[in-house]
Amino acid sequence: MGTPPAVVDYRRSFLFDVPPAALWEALSEPRRFEAWWGWLGELRVEGGGLVDGAVLTGLVSPPVPYQMRVTVRLERCQAPRRIDATVEGDLQGSAWLELSPHDRGTAAEVAWRVEMMQRPMRMAARLAGPVLRWGHDRVVDMTVAGFRRHLSSAAPG
């Protein structure tokens, strides 16, 4: 029967030109996320960065006409290797990030399965699922591009 239209299943791997420890260190600055990523606003961080029990809450504004309030709870953080999280709010589900050494630096594999909880979003997913998926994929692309820029500017040299 397939995935219901209001559910986003995503899994992808990205390569970064820094070792896992450097990537983890950069990710450990969640208070800077808003400066890196224009689609994220009103970020609140409870806890000490990438640690078990930390909570990040914010407003996601993708390039389609809707916004989502989301809370990400870091359930398990194993530096510099893996993060497992739950997602609550206008999206609900789970997510993970795994970092592994690669000959060019780090392979970062991300995955999530989240369900859109807002009634208008659920209806839009039924009527315009490809547009919503496009918006989702653009946010991911912008996130990775923004993070690459941050890594480049932070690199010694």
N, C-alpha and C positions, 0 to 999 in steps of 0.2 A: 504494500500500500504506500510505502515511502514516508518521508518526513512530513509532518503536518506543516502547512505554510507559515505558521507563527513560530516555528522552531528554526533556529539557525545552528546548523552543524558545520563547524569549520575546523580545518586542520591544515597546517602548512609549515614548511621549514624555510628559514632564512639564514644566509651566511653573513657573518660580520668579520671584519679584518682585525679583531682584537681577541686576546685569549678569554676564556670563560670568566676568570677572576676579574678582569677589567670590565667586561660586560656587566657582571653582577654588581660591581661597585657603582657603575653608572646608573643602573636600575634602582639602586639603593637610595636614590635621591627623589622620592615621590613628590616632595613639595615643589620640585622644579618641573613636573610634568606639564602644568598649564603653560609654562613659557615655551616648551618644546612643541606642544600639540594644540593647535588652535581650536580643535573641536571639543576640548575639555575645559569646563569651567566650574567654579564654585567648589573646588577640591578641598576636602577636609581629610586629614590624616591622623589617625589615632594609633599610637604605637611607634616603635622605633625603626621604621623603614621595612625592609624585607625580613620580618621575623614572624614566627608563629603568633597568631592572634591579632596582628595589625589589621586595621580596617581603613579602607579608602572609600570615600563617598564623594560623588561629583555629578555634574550635569553633562551629558553627552549630547552634542549638537552636530549630527552628521549632515552631509550636503543634500539632504532631502527635508521637506518641511515638517519635522517633528523633533522633539527633544525627549531625552529619557533621564530620569534620576536613577542612579545605580549605586549600590554598595557592594564592594568587593572585600570579602573576608579571607585573609591569608590563613589557610588552615595548617599548611605545612610548608616550611621553607628550609631547604637544604643547600646552603651556600657551598660553592657557586654552581649548583647543579639543577635544582628543581624547585618549582613553586606549585602548590595545589591550592585552589581557591574555590569559594562558593560565591555566586553572584545573586544579589537580591534587589528588589525594587521593581522598576519598570521592565527589567530583564531578570529572569530567574534561571539558575542552572549551575553549571560547574565549568571550571577552566583550569588549564595547567600550562606551564612553560618548562621546557627541559633544555638545558645547555650542555653541549658536549664538544670536546676539542675536535677541531677540523684542521687539515693541513694549512688552510688559509686563515685560521683564527678560531671561530666558534660557529657551530651549527646550532641555531635556536629553533626548536620545534614548539609550536603553540597549537593548542586545540581548545575549543569550547563547544558546549551544547547549551544554548540558552533559549528560553521561550519568551516571546514578547507578551507582556501582561496587559498593556493598555488596550482597551476595547477598540479604539480607532485604528491602532497599529495592527491588531489582529485582523480587522476587516480589510485594511489596506494590503496585508500580506496575502489575503485570498484574492483580491482584485488586481494587485500590482506587485506580486512577489518578486519578479525580476528587477523592478525599480528599487525595491527595498534591499535586495541582495547587492545591487550595484552600489547603493549608498554604503552598505556595510563594508564591501570590498574597498571602496575609496577611503573610508576611515582607516582601515588596516594599512593600505598603501601609504597614506599620509603619516601614520604613526611610525612605520618603519623608516620612511624617508626622513622624518624629523629626528628620529633617534640616530640614524646614520650621520646626519649633520652634526648632532651633538657630539657623537663619538669623534668625528673628524676634528672638530674645534677643540676638543679636550685632549687630543693626542699630543704628546711632546714632539717638538720638532721644529 
